[in-house]
Amino acid sequence: MSWFKALRDTARTGLTVDFSLTNPRRSLRAAVAAALVIFPTMAIYGPSHAASAAMGAFIAGVATFQRSFRPRASLALVAGAGLGASTFLGYLAVGIPGAFPVLLALWAFGAGMAWAVSPTAGVVAANTLSVMLVVVQLPVSASAALGHAVLCSVGGGVQALVVTLWPIDSWRAQRDALADIYAGLGDYARSLRQDPVAHVDPEPFMVARQAARLSPRQARRRPAELRGLRTIAERIRPTLAALADPRVGAAEEGPERDRAREVLAAAAGVLDALARAIRTGDPVRLPMDTPGLALARPGTGEDLLRGGARRSARRLSGLLGRAADRLDRQDRATVPSPGRAGLRRPSLVEVVPGALATIGRQLHKRSVLLHHALRMSAVVTSSYLAARLLGIEHGYWAPMASAMVMRPDFAQTFSRGVARIAGTVAGVLVSTIVVQVFHPNDWVLATLAVISMGLSYMMLSTGYALLTAAISSYVVFLLGLQPGHPVQLAVDRVAMTLLGGAVALGAYALFPTWQTARLPERLAEWLAAAGRYAAAVFTAYGDPAGGHAEKDVRPALLDVREARSEMLSALDRAEVEPVRHFARAPELSRKQFDRARTAVGMLDRSIVLLEAHLPTEDAPPLPGAGAFGEELRDATAIASAAVLLGEAVDFAALREAHRTWDYLLAQLPRDDRIDVTRAGSRLVMQALTELERSVRTRPRPAREEPVPSRA
């Protein structure tokens, strides 16, 4: 993609308006909490202190809207504490010559590295940086710095208090995450009717796992219908795939395939009904043609499904029945059963060591987040110093714009940069005209600031350009409480926003972090994770009594799912980048990469089919399965290193091990389990053979040795 097309597409994305509004009740709640901070502070301490309190209340309110499954009150408290710390340190540094740029650089670096913890942490950290830049400009003595910092923290505390006293859809995020799994499985079942080898989107499963992590307080208050259904959904997914795939399930054509399509269609209807019941909390209403009824032809009692397909259909019917019974039983229950607490979510204090360790793992020269943090630190500091050198009174808008624009990837940085510039110009001009024409007093300005806050909360899902316009209006009204000429202030703000945005975009263009160059690395990680997943599944076949399904298969599945999601996310970001080269694998072309990605996807899906038929603990062990799994894990680990380096992949030794094991299985008494295992292992080897072919490199011509001259 050319630079022109890339910039055009990202600019268009940044200016796109969705017209979907955030929950109005939650927006009103956040605005009311901000008003409860601003007006009393203004009445007691005056406009300058009200500005500090308003900044804390607004940013803490924004934190409660971020995508997170933690209690919203805790997000507000953490945001308020961060704002208080940044404000206090900023005030102290301003009074020391040369100290503030150093603090700004360090804080910007930390805000960039906060993305390693989570996107929510990165956004909140960037907001604390912007508040530091704004609030420290207010006239204050060093002795009053602590008071302003406390007011910022109080804003977060009031937001947390209002969220606690005025709960709105407290479990909505968790319900939606769980319902998305079942809705996605319904779509997956319908797609399998037409494409028996279709892929399922792993993102809802990963999000639901994050939602299932609960604090002790959340575990005590969790609705009963949110217990246990995610585990059932995890088992439904491979069962659907095993039923539809003609190599281990229903025949490719004929009556058996027609019956499999009937089962899949009925399963999709049940999954949709379960998703609706989970999302709304209403009693589950199943359709009439459930999978249990679809397994047998009416009036004959004859089941057309055989072998692995029949077993998959029965397992699917049982899993869907368990999910429906669980919802139905919990709907009738008057007192929720205690149940299992699920995955424990550590407290915010307990998170700190893990967060520091996560950040520490990103401190290497190839880390995307380290590059982002360094780039952000340099850009924010240089924008601040450039504005100071130009002698512009309100030059802090330049580094603030840079801090809010920069993201770890090209697409978000450029789309947000364009949207930030357009939204800031529009918001500043409109709000300045209002101030200039109507000359509102301080109380009216504070009221307009609160209204602008409410609009900002409402537009969090609408588009970054409109959101920025609302935020810019809020800041104009808030700073209108300070002395100054409105027109000159507007000109300075627009000019500094243009400067900060231009510096941020220019820095990314000059020192980019391309996702395209890291695609081979993501592919290699996915391949290695798929190999470990395959080894765990084969080990479970070889030792059913060892409890490997929960001990090994489950963690390996989560790893491969995360690796695939990272691969797909990186691929989406790379599609809009103006580069098409692989820095880490110079011998791997884009065509080879695409074929290799398809092959790894085939490997991943083949193991899912085998997982659907995992033996019970009382089943006899399958000879040679564990040894083949170890060979497979080692071979894929070596192959992942070869993919990363752009070298040829060789599975000759693994093919020999598979032939030996397959011959051993052929000597055993034939049953469905043996047939499914042999078919699944052949699919695994087909995928690896395709991977071997896809990354085959041309032999390099041998370099001629110099011939010594004869004396």
C-alpha positions as CSV (number, residue, x, y, z in Angstrom):
1,M,0.0,0.0,0.0
2,S,1.3,3.4,-0.9
3,W,1.8,6.2,1.6
4,F,-0.9,8.2,-0.1
5,K,-3.5,5.4,0.1
6,A,-2.5,4.5,3.7
7,L,-2.8,8.1,4.9
8,R,-6.1,8.5,3.0
9,D,-7.6,5.4,4.5
10,T,-6.5,6.1,8.1
11,A,-7.7,9.7,7.8
12,R,-11.1,8.4,6.6
13,T,-11.2,6.0,9.5
14,G,-10.5,8.8,12.0
15,L,-13.2,11.0,10.7
16,T,-15.8,8.2,10.5
17,V,-18.9,8.8,12.7
18,D,-20.7,5.7,14.1
19,F,-23.8,7.5,15.5
20,S,-24.0,4.9,18.3
21,L,-24.1,6.6,21.6
22,T,-22.8,5.4,25.0
23,N,-25.4,4.4,27.6
24,P,-27.2,7.7,28.3
25,R,-27.8,6.8,31.9
26,R,-24.1,6.0,32.6
27,S,-23.2,9.3,30.8
28,L,-25.6,11.2,33.0
29,R,-24.2,9.5,36.1
30,A,-20.7,10.5,35.3
31,A,-21.7,14.0,34.5
32,V,-23.6,14.3,37.8
33,A,-20.6,13.0,39.7
34,A,-18.4,15.7,38.0
35,A,-21.0,18.4,38.9
36,L,-20.9,17.2,42.6
37,V,-17.2,18.0,42.6
38,I,-17.0,21.2,40.5
39,F,-19.8,23.3,42.0
40,P,-19.0,22.9,45.7
41,T,-15.3,23.3,45.1
42,M,-16.0,26.5,43.1
43,A,-18.2,27.9,45.8
44,I,-15.7,27.2,48.6
45,Y,-12.2,27.6,46.9
46,G,-12.8,29.5,43.7
47,P,-12.4,28.9,40.0
48,S,-8.7,27.7,40.0
49,H,-9.4,24.9,42.5
50,A,-12.6,24.0,40.6
51,A,-10.5,23.5,37.5
52,S,-8.3,20.9,39.3
53,A,-11.3,19.1,40.7
54,A,-13.0,19.1,37.3
55,M,-10.0,17.6,35.6
56,G,-9.9,14.8,38.2
57,A,-13.6,14.1,38.0
58,F,-13.7,14.1,34.2
59,I,-10.7,11.7,33.7
60,A,-11.9,9.4,36.4
61,G,-15.3,9.3,34.7
62,V,-13.6,8.4,31.4
63,A,-11.8,5.6,33.2
64,T,-15.2,4.0,34.2
65,F,-16.1,3.8,30.5
66,Q,-13.0,1.9,29.4
67,R,-13.2,-1.8,28.4
68,S,-12.6,-3.5,31.6
69,F,-14.2,-6.2,33.8
70,R,-13.1,-4.7,37.0
71,P,-15.6,-2.8,39.2
72,R,-16.0,0.7,37.8
73,A,-15.5,2.2,41.2
74,S,-12.0,0.8,41.5
75,L,-11.2,2.2,38.0
76,A,-12.3,5.6,39.1
77,L,-10.2,5.4,42.3
78,V,-7.1,4.3,40.5
79,A,-7.5,7.1,37.9
80,G,-8.1,9.7,40.6
81,A,-5.0,8.5,42.5
82,G,-2.9,8.7,39.3
83,L,-4.2,12.2,38.5
84,G,-3.4,13.4,42.0
85,A,0.2,12.0,41.8
86,S,0.9,13.5,38.4
87,T,-0.5,16.8,39.4
88,F,1.4,17.0,42.7
89,L,4.7,16.0,41.1
90,G,4.1,18.4,38.2
91,Y,3.5,21.3,40.5
92,L,6.7,20.5,42.4
93,A,8.7,20.2,39.2
94,V,7.5,23.4,37.7
95,G,9.1,25.4,40.5
96,I,12.5,23.9,39.8
97,P,14.3,25.2,36.7
98,G,14.7,22.4,34.1
99,A,13.0,19.8,36.3
100,F,9.6,19.7,34.5
101,P,10.8,18.6,31.1
102,V,12.7,15.7,32.8
103,L,9.6,14.7,34.7
104,L,7.5,15.1,31.6
105,A,9.8,12.8,29.6
106,L,9.8,10.1,32.4
107,W,6.1,10.3,32.9
108,A,5.4,10.0,29.1
109,F,7.7,7.0,28.9
110,G,5.8,5.3,31.8
111,A,2.5,6.2,30.1
112,G,3.7,4.5,26.9
113,M,4.9,1.4,28.7
114,A,1.5,1.2,30.6
115,W,0.1,-0.3,27.3
116,A,2.0,-3.5,28.2
117,V,-0.5,-3.9,31.2
118,S,-3.7,-3.3,29.2
119,P,-5.2,-0.7,26.8
120,T,-7.2,0.7,29.7
121,A,-4.0,1.4,31.7
122,G,-2.4,3.0,28.6
123,V,-5.4,5.3,28.1
124,V,-5.6,6.3,31.7
125,A,-1.9,7.0,31.9
126,A,-2.0,9.2,28.8
127,N,-4.9,11.1,30.4
128,T,-2.9,11.7,33.6
129,L,-0.1,13.1,31.4
130,S,-2.5,15.5,29.7
131,V,-3.9,16.6,33.0
132,M,-0.4,17.3,34.4
133,L,0.2,19.6,31.4
134,V,-3.0,21.5,31.8
135,V,-3.4,21.9,35.6
136,V,0.2,22.9,36.4
137,Q,-0.4,26.0,34.2
138,L,-2.8,27.4,36.8
139,P,-1.3,30.0,39.1
140,V,-0.5,28.3,42.4
141,S,2.2,28.3,45.0
142,A,4.2,25.3,45.9
143,S,2.5,25.1,49.3
144,A,-0.9,24.7,47.6
145,A,0.3,22.0,45.2
146,L,-0.8,19.2,47.5
147,G,-4.3,20.8,47.8
148,H,-4.7,20.8,44.0
149,A,-3.5,17.2,43.9
150,V,-6.0,16.2,46.6
151,L,-8.8,17.8,44.7
152,C,-7.9,15.8,41.6
153,S,-8.0,12.6,43.7
154,V,-11.3,13.7,45.3
155,G,-12.8,13.9,41.8
156,G,-12.0,10.2,41.3
157,G,-13.3,9.4,44.7
158,V,-16.6,11.1,44.1
159,Q,-17.0,9.2,40.8
160,A,-16.4,6.0,42.6
161,L,-18.9,6.8,45.3
162,V,-21.6,7.7,42.7
163,V,-20.9,4.5,40.8
164,T,-21.4,2.5,44.0
165,L,-24.5,4.3,45.1
166,W,-26.1,4.5,41.6
167,P,-25.3,1.1,40.0
168,I,-26.3,0.8,36.3
169,D,-25.9,-2.6,34.5
170,S,-23.3,-3.7,37.0
171,W,-22.8,-7.1,35.2
172,R,-23.5,-5.9,31.7
173,A,-20.0,-6.3,30.4
174,Q,-19.8,-9.9,31.8
175,R,-23.2,-10.8,30.4
176,D,-22.3,-9.4,27.0
177,A,-19.0,-11.3,26.9
178,L,-20.6,-14.6,27.7
179,A,-23.5,-14.0,25.4
180,D,-21.1,-13.1,22.6
181,I,-19.6,-16.6,22.9
182,Y,-22.9,-18.3,22.4
183,A,-24.0,-15.9,19.6
184,G,-20.6,-16.5,17.9
185,L,-21.1,-20.3,18.2
186,G,-24.5,-20.0,16.6
187,D,-23.0,-18.1,13.6
188,Y,-20.2,-20.7,13.6
189,A,-22.7,-23.6,13.4
190,R,-24.6,-21.9,10.5
191,S,-21.3,-21.3,8.6
192,L,-20.4,-25.0,9.1
193,R,-23.5,-26.0,7.2
194,Q,-22.0,-24.4,4.1
195,D,-18.3,-24.7,4.8
196,P,-17.4,-27.7,6.9
197,V,-13.9,-26.4,7.6
198,A,-14.9,-22.8,8.6
199,H,-12.9,-21.1,11.4
200,V,-14.4,-19.7,14.6
201,D,-13.4,-16.2,15.9
202,P,-11.3,-16.7,19.0
203,E,-11.8,-13.2,20.3
204,P,-15.1,-13.8,22.2
205,F,-13.6,-16.7,24.0
206,M,-10.6,-14.7,25.1
207,V,-12.8,-11.8,26.2
208,A,-15.1,-14.1,28.1
209,R,-12.1,-15.6,30.0
210,Q,-11.1,-12.2,31.0
211,A,-14.6,-11.5,32.2
212,A,-14.6,-14.7,34.2
213,R,-11.8,-13.5,36.4
214,L,-13.5,-12.2,39.5
215,S,-12.5,-10.4,42.7
216,P,-13.7,-12.0,45.9
217,R,-16.4,-9.3,46.1
218,Q,-17.5,-9.9,42.6
219,A,-17.6,-13.7,43.1
220,R,-20.0,-13.2,46.0
221,R,-22.3,-11.0,44.0
222,R,-22.1,-12.7,40.6
223,P,-25.5,-13.6,39.1
224,A,-26.2,-17.3,39.1
225,E,-26.6,-17.5,35.3
226,L,-23.0,-16.4,34.7
227,R,-21.7,-19.6,36.4
228,G,-20.4,-22.5,34.4
229,L,-21.7,-21.6,31.0
230,R,-18.3,-20.5,29.6
231,T,-16.9,-24.0,30.2
232,I,-19.8,-25.6,28.4
233,A,-19.3,-23.2,25.5
234,E,-15.6,-24.1,25.3
235,R,-16.6,-27.8,24.8
236,I,-19.3,-27.0,22.3
237,R,-16.9,-25.3,19.8
238,P,-14.7,-28.4,19.0
239,T,-17.8,-30.6,19.0
240,L,-19.4,-28.5,16.3
241,A,-16.2,-28.7,14.2
242,A,-15.8,-32.5,14.7
243,L,-19.4,-33.0,13.6
244,A,-19.1,-30.9,10.4
245,D,-15.7,-32.0,9.2
246,P,-16.1,-34.8,6.6
247,R,-12.7,-36.3,7.5
248,V,-13.6,-37.1,11.1
249,G,-17.4,-36.4,11.2
250,A,-20.3,-36.7,8.8
251,A,-19.7,-37.9,5.2
252,E,-19.1,-35.2,2.6
253,E,-22.3,-35.9,0.7
254,G,-25.4,-37.9,1.1
255,P,-28.0,-38.5,3.8
256,E,-25.5,-38.3,6.6
257,R,-24.4,-34.9,5.5
258,D,-28.0,-33.7,5.2
259,R,-28.6,-35.0,8.8
260,A,-25.5,-33.2,10.0
261,R,-26.8,-30.0,8.5
262,E,-30.1,-30.4,10.3
263,V,-28.3,-30.9,13.6
264,L,-26.1,-27.8,13.0
265,A,-29.1,-25.7,12.1
266,A,-31.0,-26.8,15.2
267,A,-27.9,-26.2,17.3
268,A,-27.6,-22.7,15.9
269,G,-31.2,-21.9,17.0
270,V,-30.5,-23.2,20.5
271,L,-27.3,-21.2,20.8
272,D,-29.1,-18.1,19.7
273,A,-31.7,-18.7,22.4
274,L,-29.1,-19.2,25.0
275,A,-27.3,-16.0,24.0
276,R,-30.5,-14.0,24.3
277,A,-31.3,-15.4,27.7
278,I,-27.8,-14.7,29.0
279,R,-27.8,-11.1,27.6
280,T,-31.2,-10.1,28.8
281,G,-31.6,-12.2,32.0
282,D,-34.9,-13.5,30.7
283,P,-35.9,-17.2,30.9
284,V,-34.5,-19.3,28.1
285,R,-36.9,-20.1,25.3
286,L,-35.6,-23.0,23.2
287,P,-36.9,-23.5,19.6
288,M,-38.9,-26.7,18.9
289,D,-36.3,-28.4,16.7
290,T,-33.6,-29.0,19.3
291,P,-30.6,-31.1,18.3
292,G,-31.9,-34.0,20.3
293,L,-34.9,-34.1,18.1
294,A,-32.9,-33.6,14.9
295,L,-30.6,-36.6,15.6
296,A,-33.3,-39.1,14.6
297,R,-35.6,-39.0,11.6
298,P,-39.2,-38.6,12.9
299,G,-41.3,-41.8,12.8
300,T,-38.4,-44.2,12.0
301,G,-36.1,-44.0,15.0
302,E,-33.2,-44.5,12.6
303,D,-30.2,-42.4,13.1
304,L,-28.3,-41.6,9.9
305,L,-25.2,-40.5,11.7
306,R,-22.4,-43.0,12.2
307,G,-19.1,-43.3,13.9
308,G,-17.4,-40.1,15.0
309,A,-20.3,-38.0,13.6
310,R,-22.8,-39.8,15.8
311,R,-20.7,-39.4,18.9
312,S,-20.1,-35.7,18.2
313,A,-23.9,-35.2,17.7
314,R,-24.7,-36.9,20.9
315,R,-22.1,-34.9,22.8
316,L,-23.4,-31.7,21.2
317,S,-26.9,-32.5,22.2
318,G,-25.8,-33.2,25.8
319,L,-23.8,-30.0,26.1
320,L,-26.6,-27.8,24.8
321,G,-29.0,-29.5,27.1
322,R,-26.7,-28.9,30.1
323,A,-26.5,-25.2,29.2
324,A,-30.3,-24.9,28.8
325,D,-30.9,-26.8,32.1
326,R,-28.4,-24.7,33.9
327,L,-30.1,-21.5,32.8
328,D,-33.6,-22.9,33.4
329,R,-32.6,-24.2,36.9
330,Q,-31.1,-20.9,37.9
331,D,-34.1,-18.9,36.6
332,R,-36.3,-20.9,38.9
333,A,-34.0,-20.7,41.9
334,T,-35.0,-18.1,44.5
335,V,-31.5,-18.0,46.1
336,P,-28.4,-18.2,43.9
337,S,-26.2,-21.2,44.7
338,P,-22.8,-20.3,45.8
339,G,-21.1,-22.2,43.0
340,R,-17.5,-21.8,42.1
341,A,-15.8,-18.5,42.3
342,G,-14.3,-19.0,38.8
343,L,-10.9,-17.5,37.9
344,R,-9.8,-15.3,40.8
345,R,-9.1,-11.7,39.9
346,P,-6.3,-10.3,42.0
347,S,-6.8,-7.0,43.8
348,L,-5.3,-3.8,42.4
349,V,-2.5,-4.0,45.0
350,E,-1.7,-7.6,44.0
351,V,-1.7,-6.6,40.3
352,V,1.3,-4.2,40.8
353,P,4.1,-6.9,40.9
354,G,2.6,-8.7,37.9
355,A,2.2,-5.4,36.0
356,L,5.8,-4.4,36.7
357,A,7.0,-7.9,35.5
358,T,4.9,-7.5,32.4
359,I,6.5,-4.1,31.7
360,G,9.9,-5.6,32.4
361,R,9.4,-8.2,29.7
362,Q,8.9,-5.5,27.2
363,L,12.3,-3.8,27.9
364,H,14.1,-5.2,24.9
365,K,15.1,-3.6,21.6
366,R,12.5,-5.4,19.5
367,S,9.6,-4.6,21.7
368,V,6.8,-2.6,20.0
369,L,5.8,-1.1,23.3
370,L,9.3,0.0,24.2
371,H,9.5,1.8,20.8
372,H,6.2,3.4,21.5
373,A,7.2,4.6,25.0
374,L,10.5,6.1,23.7
375,R,8.7,7.7,20.8
376,M,6.0,9.1,23.1
377,S,8.6,10.5,25.6
378,A,10.6,12.2,22.9
379,V,7.6,13.6,21.1
380,V,5.8,15.0,24.2
381,T,8.9,16.5,25.6
382,S,10.0,18.0,22.3
383,S,6.5,19.4,21.7
384,Y,6.6,21.1,25.1
385,L,10.1,22.5,24.6
386,A,9.2,23.7,21.1
387,A,6.1,25.6,22.4
388,R,8.2,27.1,25.1
389,L,10.9,28.3,22.7
390,L,8.2,29.8,20.5
391,G,7.1,31.8,23.5
392,I,3.4,30.8,23.2
393,E,1.6,31.3,26.5
394,H,-0.6,28.2,26.1
395,G,1.9,26.0,24.5
396,Y,1.0,23.0,26.7
397,W,-1.7,22.2,24.2
398,A,1.0,20.9,21.8
399,P,2.4,18.1,24.1
400,M,-1.1,17.3,25.3
401,A,-2.2,16.7,21.7
402,S,0.8,14.6,21.1
403,A,0.2,12.5,24.2
404,M,-3.5,11.8,23.3
405,V,-2.7,11.1,19.6
406,M,0.1,8.6,19.9
407,R,-0.7,4.8,19.9
408,P,1.6,1.8,19.5
409,D,0.6,1.2,15.9
410,F,0.5,3.2,12.7
411,A,-3.3,3.0,12.0
412,Q,-4.5,4.3,15.3
413,T,-1.9,7.0,15.6
414,F,-2.6,8.5,12.2
415,S,-6.4,8.1,12.4
416,R,-6.5,9.6,15.8
417,G,-4.1,12.4,14.8
418,V,-6.4,13.5,12.0
419,A,-9.5,13.2,14.1
420,R,-7.8,15.1,17.0
421,I,-6.8,18.0,14.8
422,A,-10.3,18.2,13.2
423,G,-12.2,17.8,16.4
424,T,-10.0,20.2,18.4
425,V,-10.3,22.9,15.7
426,A,-14.1,22.5,15.6
427,G,-14.6,22.3,19.3
428,V,-12.4,25.2,20.2
429,L,-13.9,27.5,17.5
430,V,-17.5,26.8,18.6
431,S,-16.9,27.1,22.3
432,T,-14.8,30.2,21.8
433,I,-17.6,31.8,19.8
434,V,-20.0,31.0,22.6
435,V,-17.8,32.6,25.2
436,Q,-17.0,35.6,23.0
437,V,-20.7,36.3,22.1
438,F,-22.5,35.6,25.3
439,H,-19.8,36.5,27.9
440,P,-21.0,33.9,30.5
441,N,-20.1,34.3,34.1
442,D,-18.1,31.7,36.0
443,W,-21.1,29.6,37.1
444,V,-22.5,29.4,33.6
445,L,-19.0,28.4,32.3
446,A,-18.9,25.7,34.9
447,T,-22.4,24.5,33.9
448,L,-21.3,24.5,30.2
449,A,-18.2,22.5,31.2
450,V,-20.4,19.9,32.9
451,I,-22.7,19.7,29.9
452,S,-19.7,19.2,27.6
453,M,-18.5,16.4,29.9
454,G,-21.8,14.7,29.6
455,L,-21.6,15.0,25.8
456,S,-18.1,13.6,25.8
457,Y,-19.2,10.6,27.8
458,M,-22.1,10.1,25.3
459,M,-19.8,10.2,22.3
460,L,-17.2,7.8,23.5
461,S,-18.5,5.3,21.0
462,T,-19.5,7.7,18.3
463,G,-16.1,8.7,16.8
464,Y,-12.9,10.2,18.0
465,A,-13.4,13.5,16.0
466,L,-16.7,14.3,17.7
467,L,-15.4,13.1,21.1
468,T,-12.4,15.4,20.7
469,A,-14.7,18.3,19.8
470,A,-16.7,17.8,23.0
471,I,-13.6,17.5,25.1
472,S,-12.1,20.6,23.6
473,S,-15.3,22.6,24.4
474,Y,-15.1,21.3,27.9
475,V,-11.5,22.4,28.3
476,V,-12.3,25.9,26.8
477,F,-15.2,26.4,29.2
478,L,-13.1,25.2,32.1
479,L,-10.1,27.4,31.3
480,G,-12.5,30.2,30.7
481,L,-12.6,30.5,34.4
482,Q,-9.1,31.8,34.2
483,P,-8.2,35.3,33.0
484,G,-7.2,35.8,29.4
485,H,-8.5,37.0,26.0
486,P,-10.8,34.3,24.5
487,V,-9.9,34.9,20.8
488,Q,-6.2,34.8,21.5
489,L,-6.6,31.7,23.6
490,A,-8.5,30.0,20.8
491,V,-5.8,30.8,18.2
492,D,-3.1,29.5,20.5
493,R,-5.0,26.3,21.2
494,V,-5.6,25.6,17.6
495,A,-2.1,26.4,16.6
496,M,-0.6,24.2,19.4
497,T,-2.9,21.3,18.5
498,L,-1.7,21.5,14.9
499,L,1.9,21.6,16.1
500,G,1.5,18.7,18.5
501,G,-0.4,16.6,16.0
502,A,2.1,17.3,13.3
503,V,5.1,16.4,15.6
504,A,3.4,13.1,16.6
505,L,2.6,12.1,13.1
506,G,6.0,13.1,11.8
507,A,7.8,11.2,14.5
508,Y,5.9,8.0,13.7
509,A,6.7,8.5,10.0
510,L,10.4,9.0,10.7
511,F,10.7,6.3,13.4
512,P,7.9,3.8,12.7
513,T,7.2,0.5,14.3
514,W,5.7,-1.6,11.5
515,Q,3.5,-4.6,12.3
516,T,4.3,-6.0,8.8
517,A,7.9,-6.5,9.7
518,R,6.8,-8.6,12.8
519,L,4.3,-10.8,11.0
520,P,6.8,-13.8,10.7
521,E,7.4,-13.5,14.4
522,R,3.7,-13.7,15.2
523,L,3.3,-16.6,12.8
524,A,6.2,-18.5,14.5
525,E,4.7,-17.9,17.9
526,W,1.4,-19.3,16.7
527,L,3.1,-22.4,15.1
528,A,5.0,-23.1,18.3
529,A,1.8,-22.7,20.4
530,A,-0.1,-25.0,18.1
531,G,2.6,-27.6,18.4
532,R,2.3,-27.5,22.2
533,Y,-1.4,-27.7,22.0
534,A,-1.2,-30.8,19.7
535,A,1.3,-32.5,22.0
536,A,-1.0,-31.9,25.0
537,V,-3.9,-33.5,23.1
538,F,-2.0,-36.5,22.0
539,T,-0.6,-36.9,25.5
540,A,-4.2,-37.0,26.8
541,Y,-5.0,-39.8,24.3
542,G,-1.9,-41.7,25.5
543,D,-2.7,-41.3,29.2
544,P,-6.4,-40.6,29.8
545,A,-6.2,-41.2,33.5
546,G,-3.5,-38.6,34.0
547,G,-5.9,-35.6,34.0
548,H,-4.2,-34.0,31.1
549,A,-7.4,-32.5,29.7
550,E,-7.5,-29.8,32.5
551,K,-3.8,-29.8,33.4
552,D,-2.2,-29.6,29.9
553,V,-4.8,-29.3,27.2
554,R,-6.7,-26.4,28.6
555,P,-3.6,-24.1,29.2
556,A,-2.2,-25.0,25.8
557,L,-5.6,-24.2,24.1
558,L,-5.5,-20.8,25.8
559,D,-2.0,-20.2,24.6
560,V,-2.7,-21.1,21.0
561,R,-5.9,-19.0,21.0
562,E,-4.0,-16.0,22.2
563,A,-1.2,-16.5,19.7
564,R,-3.8,-16.8,16.9
565,S,-5.6,-13.7,18.1
566,E,-2.2,-11.8,18.2
567,M,-1.5,-13.0,14.7
568,L,-4.9,-11.8,13.3
569,S,-4.6,-8.4,15.1
570,A,-1.2,-7.8,13.8
571,L,-2.4,-8.8,10.3
572,D,-5.2,-6.3,10.5
573,R,-2.9,-3.5,11.5
574,A,-0.4,-4.5,8.9
575,E,-3.0,-4.3,6.1
576,V,-3.2,-0.5,6.4
577,E,0.6,0.1,6.6
578,P,2.5,1.5,3.6
579,V,5.1,-1.3,3.7
580,R,5.2,-4.8,2.4
581,H,8.5,-6.2,3.7
582,F,9.5,-8.7,6.4
583,A,12.6,-7.4,8.2
584,R,12.9,-10.5,10.4
585,A,12.5,-13.1,7.6
586,P,14.1,-11.6,4.4
587,E,13.7,-14.9,2.6
588,L,10.0,-15.2,3.2
589,S,7.8,-13.5,0.6
590,R,4.2,-12.3,1.3
591,K,2.8,-15.1,-0.7
592,Q,4.8,-17.7,1.2
593,F,3.7,-16.1,4.5
594,D,0.0,-16.3,3.5
595,R,0.3,-19.9,2.5
596,A,2.1,-20.7,5.8
597,R,-0.6,-18.9,7.8
598,T,-3.2,-21.0,6.1
599,A,-1.2,-24.2,6.9
600,V,-0.9,-23.3,10.6
601,G,-4.6,-22.6,10.7
602,M,-5.2,-26.1,9.3
603,L,-2.9,-27.5,12.0
604,D,-4.8,-25.6,14.7
605,R,-8.1,-26.8,13.5
606,S,-7.0,-30.4,13.2
607,I,-6.1,-30.5,16.8
608,V,-9.5,-28.9,17.7
609,L,-11.1,-31.9,15.9
610,L,-9.1,-34.3,18.0
611,E,-9.9,-32.4,21.2
612,A,-13.6,-32.9,20.6
613,H,-13.1,-36.7,21.0
614,L,-10.8,-36.6,24.1
615,P,-11.1,-39.9,26.0
616,T,-12.6,-40.1,29.4
617,E,-10.4,-40.9,32.4
618,D,-11.6,-44.5,32.4
619,A,-10.8,-45.1,28.7
620,P,-7.8,-47.4,27.8
621,P,-4.6,-45.5,26.8
622,L,-3.7,-45.2,23.2
623,P,-0.3,-46.8,22.6
624,G,2.3,-44.4,21.1
625,A,0.2,-41.3,21.3
626,G,2.3,-39.5,24.0
627,A,5.6,-40.3,22.2
628,F,4.2,-38.9,18.9
629,G,3.0,-35.8,20.7
630,E,6.5,-35.1,22.0
631,E,8.0,-35.6,18.5
632,L,5.4,-33.2,17.2
633,R,6.1,-30.5,19.8
634,D,9.8,-30.6,19.2
635,A,9.4,-30.5,15.4
636,T,7.1,-27.5,15.5
637,A,9.4,-25.7,17.8
638,I,12.3,-26.1,15.4
639,A,10.0,-25.2,12.5
640,S,8.9,-22.0,14.2
641,A,12.5,-20.9,14.5
642,A,13.0,-21.6,10.8
643,V,9.9,-19.6,9.9
644,L,11.2,-16.7,11.9
645,L,14.6,-16.8,10.2
646,G,13.1,-17.4,6.7
647,E,14.7,-20.8,6.4
648,A,13.3,-24.0,5.0
649,V,11.2,-26.3,7.2
650,D,11.8,-30.0,7.3
651,F,9.4,-32.5,8.8
652,A,11.0,-35.7,7.4
653,A,11.7,-37.1,10.9
654,L,8.2,-36.4,12.1
655,R,6.7,-38.1,9.0
656,E,8.7,-41.2,9.7
657,A,7.5,-41.1,13.4
658,H,3.9,-40.8,12.2
659,R,4.2,-43.7,9.7
660,T,5.5,-45.9,12.5
661,W,2.7,-44.8,14.9
662,D,0.0,-45.1,12.3
663,Y,1.1,-48.7,11.5
664,L,0.9,-49.5,15.2
665,L,-2.6,-48.2,15.4
666,A,-3.6,-50.2,12.3
667,Q,-2.7,-53.4,14.2
668,L,-5.2,-52.6,17.0
669,P,-8.8,-53.8,17.0
670,R,-10.7,-51.2,15.0
671,D,-13.2,-48.9,16.8
672,D,-14.4,-45.3,16.4
673,R,-11.7,-43.9,18.7
674,I,-8.9,-45.4,16.7
675,D,-10.5,-44.2,13.4
676,V,-10.9,-40.7,14.6
677,T,-7.3,-40.6,16.0
678,R,-5.8,-41.9,12.8
679,A,-7.8,-39.5,10.7
680,G,-6.9,-36.5,12.9
681,S,-3.2,-37.3,12.9
682,R,-3.3,-37.5,9.1
683,L,-4.8,-34.1,9.0
684,V,-2.1,-32.8,11.3
685,M,0.6,-34.2,8.9
686,Q,-1.2,-32.8,5.9
687,A,-1.1,-29.3,7.5
688,L,2.6,-29.6,8.3
689,T,3.4,-30.9,4.8
690,E,1.6,-27.8,3.4
691,L,3.6,-25.6,5.8
692,E,6.8,-27.3,4.6
693,R,5.9,-26.5,1.0
694,S,4.8,-23.0,1.6
695,V,8.1,-21.8,3.2
696,R,10.4,-23.8,0.9
697,T,13.1,-21.4,-0.1
698,R,15.2,-21.4,-3.3
699,P,18.7,-22.7,-2.8
700,R,21.2,-20.0,-2.7
701,P,24.0,-20.2,-5.3
702,A,27.2,-21.4,-3.8
703,R,29.8,-18.8,-3.6
704,E,32.9,-19.6,-5.7
705,E,36.0,-20.0,-3.7
706,P,39.0,-17.9,-4.9
707,V,41.5,-19.9,-6.9
708,P,45.0,-19.2,-5.7
709,S,47.3,-18.0,-8.5
710,R,50.3,-20.1,-9.4
711,A,53.6,-18.6,-8.8
